[in-house]
Amino acid sequence: MLNLTNTLLRQAQAFAPLTPGRVTMYTCGPTVNNYAHIGNFRAFVTFDLVKRWLRARSFAVTHVMNITDVDDKTIRGAQAAGTALRVFTDRFTDAFLDDCRTLRLAPPEVMPRATEHIPQMIDAVRILLDKGFAYQAGDGSIYFSIARFSTYGRLSHLDTRELRHGARVDNDEYDKEHVSDFALWKAWTPADGDVHWPSPWGDGRPGWHIECSVMARQYLGDTIDLHMGGEDLVFPHHENEIAQSEALTGQPFARCWLHNAHLLVDGKKMSKSLGNFYTLRDILAKGWSGREVRYVLLSAHYRQPLNFTFAGLHAARSALQRLDATRAALASYPAPTGAAVARADVADAIVAAENAWVCALDDDLNVSPALAAMFALVHLANKWHADGSLTPADARALAHWFNTCDAVLAMAPDAAQVPDEMQALLQERQHARATKNWARADEIRQALAQHGFVVEDTAAGPRLIPLTPSA
């Protein structure tokens, strides 16, 4: 049974989607006004782990992640750059998607842009006005009245005595002391330049909070199973999402809320003034790989603060090289003949590792003991390989289990590291196997080994792994 810590309840609970076997999942995507930093990517890597584990546990997942391409930050950024909003946000959207590929993030099924859903946002604001949850201010802006939503504050556990009824806050992001009515629709001001859309209340633009509510509802329905984000979004963003969504539909907005803790760098809050502020691109420029960064970002429980250090990157590199070497050794064994099966002690070790792996990840994505279980089997596989006791059937069974782990961790070596001529040899081996030319297939396997590569046959097809993995 998969258990997840629901921020709304402040405790772990058995995860049960509305429709058995199917999960609707919404994650707050990037505000595309700059390159995403590694603190941002801690959240996105956490989302990816959750999604991959749900799929490993046989759930069909529909994942929606928005692109915030209009808000205070994007407008000011485009103005400072002297360019149109779409040109400005496209640049950083493309950069973000490149970074996601570098970190092996499985893409969402839907990635809606806020600017492409303005009519739906206007409709939502109109309904909130009609229902009495919103009102128009003197400047034409529309605000949500927190006083009219009786359960406001339950996600962030605010003391309702702190609520400043009737006070209004215009900024998209604000601190806890500004617990006030928030903007659903912002009337145009000269500071917005040419960024505005027509509405029944005059030209303007949506507030940040209404964007996510509208896009989540359009693609996932009135109630979603799982909503995730960084802990910094609990208030005000997610609190406001709940209020406006439930006021709009009369239905619960999200059944389970997951929030990852913040990231520190060398034990301190990341800050440009401290010289410890890094985008993913900054880290890559220092010679580290995307999978090494991914390993570090996954190495601590998502609800615990993560201290990002370069020593941690060194440890990640060492761990991955150890894993790569084991997988390469296993892939060097010939295919087993007939119906050969792994011997009993190997099969038992795999079962024990699988049980520990599943129990750990089912326990609120407790990744540390899951990794420990995987590396315990790495140790045994290396011992058996070194003493010559592994059979081809043993090697295949072990390799298969490590492949199932990689479907969740996504840390196998990049195929892009393999030269084209080696890929050509791999294709020739595939043809030889398809035509039952086993002698030629074996010759090619040996030739690949002489060039430093072994063949790993997987359910998705063969791939090459370096015998001496690169950094």
N, C-alpha and C positions, 0 to 999 in steps of 0.2 A: 504494500500500500504506500503510495507516494504521499508524503507529508510536506507541506509548505507553510512557512510562517506568514500569516496574513496580517499585514500592518493594521488593518481595520480592527482586528481582534486582539492584536499584540500577543499572539500565540500560534503555535503550529496546529494545523488541522489537516485531516485527510482531504486530498484534492479530488473533487468530484465535479466534472463539468456538467452543464445543463443537459447536454446530449451525450449519453454514454459513448466513449470512444472518440469524441470530437471536441477539440479545444479551440475556442476563439481567444486570440491573444493580441493585445494592443500594447505597444511600447512607444514612449515618447522619443521621437527622433531628434535630429540635430536642428539647431537654429543656424542656418547657413550664412553666417556673417564673418566667418574666419575658419582657419584650419582647426579641426577637432584636436583637443589635447588628450594626453593619456588618462587623465581623470575621467573625461567623457567616455573613453573607450573601455574603462572598467565596466561601466554600465552596459555598453553594447555587447561586450564579450560575455557578461553575465546573462543577458537576454539569450544569447546564442546557446550557451550551455543549457539553459532551461528548455529551450525549444528542441535542441538535439536529444535531451534526455526524455522529454515527453514522447518524441517520435520513437526513440529506442524502446519505450514502454508501450509501443503500439497505439499511441494516440495519433489521430489525424489532426494536424495543427494548421489553422489559418491565421497567419501572422500579418498584422497591419502595423506599419511604422510610418509616421507622418514626416514630412519635411516642412519645417517652419520657415517659409520664405517671405513672410511679411510680419514685421513687428517693429518695436522701437529700434532694436539693434540693427536689423537689416536695412531699415530706411536710413538711419544715420550713417551706416557703413557705405551704402551706395552713394550717398551725397558726398561723403569724404573722398570717395574714389572718383567722383565726377562721372558716374556712369548710371545707366538705367538699372532699376531694381532687378529685373530679370537677368540681365547680363551679369550683374554682381553676384546674385545668388546661384546662378548656374555654375559659375566658377568654383564656388565652394561646395556645391552639391556634387559636382564631378570629383572634386578632391576627396570628399567624404566617401564616396562610393569606391574610389581607388583604395583608400585606406581600409575599408571594410573587406575588400578582396585580399589585401595583404594580410589581414588578421584572420582570414578564412571564415568570415561570418556568412552563414547561409542567408541568402537574400529573403526578405519578406515576400509574401504573396502579393501584397498591395503596398505601394509607397506613395500615398497621395500628397500633393502639394497644397498648402493652404490657399494659395492664390487661385487655384482651379476649383475652389468650392465656396466662393463668395456668395452666390445666390442661395445655397443651402444654409449658410450662416445667417443671412438676412432673414430667411424664413424662420429659423430657430429663434432669433431675437424677437421677431414679430409675435410668435406664439408665447414667449415668456412675458411680453408686454400684455398680451390679451389675458393671460392667466393671472396677472397681477404680481408676478415675481420681479418685474423690472419696471423702470420708470425713465422718463426722459428728463435730462437736466436742461438748464437754461441755454447751454451752448449747443444743444442738439444731440449730445452724446447720450447713449442708453446705458444705464447701470443696473446691475443685479442687486436687489435688496436682500442682504443677508438676514435682516430682521424677519423677513417673510418666509424664510426656510428654517423650520424649527430645529432641524438636526445639524445645522451648520457647525463644523468643528469636530465631528466625531472621528474623522480619520487622523487628524493631527492632535486630537485630545486637547483642544483648546478649552480654557475656562471661559464659558460664555460671558462672564462678567467683563472679559477683556474686549468684547466686541464693541466697536464704536458705531452704534446705529446711526444711520443718516450721514456719517462722514463718507467721503468718496476718495478713492485713489485712482489716478489716471495711468500710472506706470504699469507696464506689463508684469514686472517683477518687483516685489517689495518685501520688506522685513515683517516679522511677526507683530511688531508694535503698530503696524498699519492694518489692523484687522478691520477692514472697512468695505463698503460697497465697491464692487469692481466693475470696470468698463466691459460691456459686451460689444458695443459699437462706439467708435471714437469719431466724433465730428472732425471734418477736415480743418487743419490749421496750416498757415503758411510754412511751418516747419516741416510738414509732410511733403512739400513740393508737389510732384505730379503723381504721387501715390495715393489714389482715392478711387472709390467706386460709388455709383449712385445708389441711393436707398430711399425708402419712404420718409426718412428723417433727414434727408440731405446727404451730400457727398461725405464720404468718410471711409473708414476701414474697420475690420473686426478687431476686437481685443484678442490677446494671445490665448486666453483660456477657452473661449468658445470654439476656437479652431479645432482643438483635439476632440471635444465632445461631439462636434458635428461629423468629423471624419470617422471617428470610431463608430458612431451610430449608423452612418451610411453603409459601411462595409461589413459591420459585425452585428448590427441589430441593437435593440434597446438595452439589453443586458449582455455583458461580455464575461467570459470565464476568468480571464487573467489580465491584469493591468500592471505593467512594470515601469520602473523609473528609478533614478537616483534618489537618495533620501532627501536631497535638497529640494525635491519637487513635491514632497508631502504637503508643505504649505509654502506659498498659497495655491500653486497650480493644481494639484490633484484635489485639494479640498474644494476649490472652485469648480473643477470639472464635475465632481459629485453633485454639488448644489444645482448647477445649471442643467445637468443631464437629467437628474431625477425630478426636478421641477418641470422639465420639458415633457418627460414621458410618463411620470408617475410610477416608474419601474426602478428596481435597483440597477445602478450603473455597472458595477463590477463586483463579482462574487469574491474574488481574491486579489489582494494588492501585495506585490512584492517590491521591496526597495533595497537596493544595495548601498552599503556604507561608502564613505568617501575614501579618496586615495590621498596618501601623504607621499612626499618625496624626501628621502633621508630623514624621516621623522618629523617633517615640518609641512605645513600647508603649502601647496604649490603656489608660487607667486613669482612674477617677473622681477620684482624688486629684490627677491632673494636669490635670483639666478637659478632657480630649480623648476622653472616652468618649461615643459617639453610637449611639443606635438609629437605624434607618431613619426613624422618625417624627420624631426630632430634626432630621434633615437635611431632611425634607420641610417641617417647620415653618419652616425658614429660607428657603423659597422655591424649593428645587430639586425637580426632577421625578424620578420613578422611573427613567425611561430615562436620565437624566443620571447617576444613581448607578450604574445598570447598566453604562453605558459605561465609567465609571472602574474598576469592579470587573473588567471584562474587558480593560482596556487593557494589562495586564502579563501575562507568561507565568505560568501557574498555579503553576509550581514556584519562582518567584522571589518574595521578599517584595514586597508592594505598599505604597507610601507614599501614603496617602490624604490629600489636601489640598484646601482650598477653591479654590486656584489650579487644581488638576486638574479640579474641577467646572466652573470657568469655561471651561477648555479643552474639556471635553466638550460644554458648551452650544454653544460656537462651532462645533465639528466637526459636531454634529448639525444645527445651523441651516444649515450649508453643504450637508450632505447633503439636508436637507429641501428647500432651495431648488432644488437640481438635480433632484430627483425631481418637484417641482411644475412646473418648467419643461418637463420631458419629458412630463408628463401633460397639459400644455396643448395639445399637438399633436393634430390630428384623427386619427381612426383611418385607417390606410393603406388604400388601395383595392386590391381584387383580391389578387393574389399578390405584392405588392411586397415586396422584401427589402432589407436594409440594404446600403449600399455597401461596397466591399471594405475600405477603411481602417477603417471603424467595426467591421465584423465581425472584422477582424484584432485590433483593440484589445481587443474583448471576449474573444476567445480568449486573448490574452496575459494579461489580467486574471484570467480563469478558471484558467488554468494556474498562475499565481503564487498565487492564492487556495487552490487545492486542495493544491498542494505545501506551502504554509505550514501549513495546518491538519492535513494528514496527518503533518506533522513534529511530533508530540507537541503538537498544538493551539497552534502558534506563532502567536499571534493578531496580534502587531505587524506582521510583513510581510504578513499577510492584510489588515489594515486599510490598510496602505500601498498595496497593489495596488488596493483599492477606491477610495481617494481619488485615486490616479493617474488612474483612469478618470473620476472626478468632474471632475477638472481638464480632461480632454479634452472631456468632454460639455459643460462650461460654455463652453469655447472655441468649439466647433462651434455651440452655441446662439447665442453672442454674434455670430458672424460670419454667421449666417443660412444656414449650409450644411447643417443637419440636415433630413432629410426625415421625414415621418411614420413611414416604415418604420425609419429610423435610431433615432428616438426610442422606438419600441416595443421594438426589440431592446435598447437600453440600459436602458430601464425594466424589462424582463423580467429582465435580469441583476441589477440592483439588488434586485429582488424576491427572487431566489434567495439573495442575501446576507442579506436581512432574515429569511428563514426560519431562519437560523442565529443572527444577531445580535439579532433581535427589538427593533429600535430605531426603527421607523417611528412617525410621530406618532399619538397616541391618537385613535381615532374619537370618543371621548367629548368631545373638544374642539370638535366640530362642532355648531352649534346645530340644534335639532329642525327648524326651517323649512328649513334647508339639506338635511338628510337627507330631508325630504319632497320637495324638488325632485329630489334624486337618484333617489328611487323613481319619480317621474313620468317622469324621463328613461329609466329602465329600461323602463317601460311603453311609452313612445314608440318605443324601439328594438325592443321585442318585436313591436309592431304595424307596424314599418317606417315609422313617421312620422319620417323622418330630419330633416325641417325643424324639427319641434318639439324633437327631441332636441338639435339644434344650438343652437336658441334657449335651451334650458335650460342647456346648457354655457356659453354666453356670459353668461347671467344669474348663474350660479354664480361665474364669473370676476369679474364686477362686484362681487360680495359678498366677493371675496378667496379663493375656493376653486377648485381645479382637480380634474377627475375623473381618477382613476387606475384603469384597468381591469386587474384582476388575475385570476388563475385562480380565486380564491375569490369573485370578484364585484367590482363597482366600490366605490371608497371615495374620500372627499374629503380633500384635503391643503391646508392653509392656504398661500396664496401668500407670506405673511409669517409664518413659524412662530413660535408663542409660546414663551416659556421653558418 
